[in-house]
Amino acid sequence: MGKAETLQQITARLDEHWWPDDVDGGSRIAMLQEILHWLGDPDRKSRIIHITGTNGKGSTGVMTADILIAAGYTVGHFSTPAIMDDREMIATNHAMISEYDFMHLYRYIETVIEEHGGHQGTLSGQEWWTLIALCHFARVGTDFVILEAGRGGINDATNMVTSPLVIAITKINEDDLEENENTLLAIANEKAEGIKAGAVVVNYPGQSVEVAKVLQAKTEAAGARWNTRPRPKIVLLSGSPDGLDINIDALENVHLGLTGAYQVHNLSTVMQIIGVLRDLDCMISDDAVRQGLADVKIPGRMEYDNVRNILYDGAHNPDGIRALVASIRAWHMQFKPTVILGLLENSNTQEILDELLPNVGTIIAVTPDAPAYKHVISADTLAARIVMMSSSTVDVEIADDPSAAIQLARRVRESSQAMIIVTGSFFTLRAIQSDEKI
């Protein structure tokens, strides 16, 4: 379709080919770094905070971004996946890239690649979006770029950046195991491939000892610096669907706009990042920390609509579901929630269901909107699995049209006061977007 492609056609094509077919060795990163050089090394124009790991990348990224914005900096943020609009993945101070800027940069990068004998089809969707993001942030003139990895590993497109200032590694778990991997340490080795010389590496406080040892060894081998600053003392005072109230060292009565007690661990990672930046003479006051954390909201990540009593959470693996369940229990709700659930096949379905089902009243099965993934569990299949579980006593409904799932949930829930929860995947949230604005 070439030059005549519209924005919608381009983004749909990139979504369908999100991951590269060629994943041998580190050849793709070398290729991408060469393309970056052709484009004028846009990754060297801002201070980059590269966030990788399995769980918590989005929360860590947005908290860091909001604190820096509150401190007066211009912050670019690249995160995946999008929920409502693919352009959400590229934002500057929360403003997503315009259609014009996206199309202009896409054509510019395409032309540069063709001038060097390449073709746009050489790149995967993630590689395209990462290149466009880095070029966009360079043109805008951001002070910092928060760059969130996708699934991580040696060929994750975000590893193309050559000189990140900070590398933050969130919780690593077995959700990212590939067919040729059989241990958590194999995942840790893959996640550590993005560590670059000169960067400061910040580690998630609840990381297993074995994983931390692998990450630290990789840090030393790469010529990076392992962060040894003391972790902040964070005290959880109270929590509700609207957020958490906490103390951070001597900073008392701070409101965090994110809910879920597990966010305390992610916040610890964030405050270590802020500590590293302060050591590098970045001006970040306690007032900026307080304001930034109060302002934090993440579409689709424990996002609570208190008017309609709906919680949207993209939890997609057992750890994420356990965190969601912990919040449900902590809130001591009068009625069990009704859950709209859609899963991908690689989500460790049985463990997710074992965690979730005892804590909900009704499940409404939907099919996630995930065209780039081959292993989507259909609503019918998911409902059948739940019914076949001998331990399951929950009612099960099927929303053949995902856009009608919330209306169905309102009809079948135990009480008009019962919370509705949408979860299982970010693509589940996308599937119902035509029904409710997330």
Secondary structure as UniProt FT lines:
FT   HELIX           2..4
FT   HELIX           7..16
FT   TURN            25..26
FT   HELIX           27..38
FT   TURN            39..40
FT   HELIX           42..44
FT   STRAND          47..52
FT   HELIX           57..70
FT   TURN            71..72
FT   STRAND          75..78
FT   HELIX           86..89
FT   STRAND          90..92
FT   TURN            93..94
FT   STRAND          95..96
FT   HELIX           99..115
FT   TURN            116..117
FT   HELIX           120..122
FT   HELIX           125..140
FT   STRAND          144..148
FT   TURN            154..155
FT   HELIX           157..160
FT   STRAND          166..169
FT   HELIX           174..176
FT   TURN            179..180
FT   HELIX           184..191
FT   HELIX           192..194
FT   TURN            197..198
FT   STRAND          200..203
FT   TURN            205..206
FT   HELIX           209..222
FT   STRAND          225..226
FT   STRAND          234..240
FT   TURN            241..242
FT   STRAND          243..248
FT   TURN            249..250
FT   STRAND          251..256
FT   TURN            261..262
FT   HELIX           263..279
FT   TURN            280..281
FT   HELIX           286..295
FT   TURN            299..300
FT   STRAND          303..305
FT   TURN            306..309
FT   STRAND          310..312
FT   HELIX           318..330
FT   TURN            331..332
FT   STRAND          338..341
FT   HELIX           345..347
FT   HELIX           349..356
FT   HELIX           357..359
FT   STRAND          362..365
FT   TURN            371..372
FT   HELIX           379..388
FT   TURN            390..391
FT   STRAND          395..398
FT   HELIX           402..404
FT   HELIX           405..412
FT   TURN            416..417
FT   STRAND          420..423
FT   HELIX           426..431
FT   TURN            432..435
//
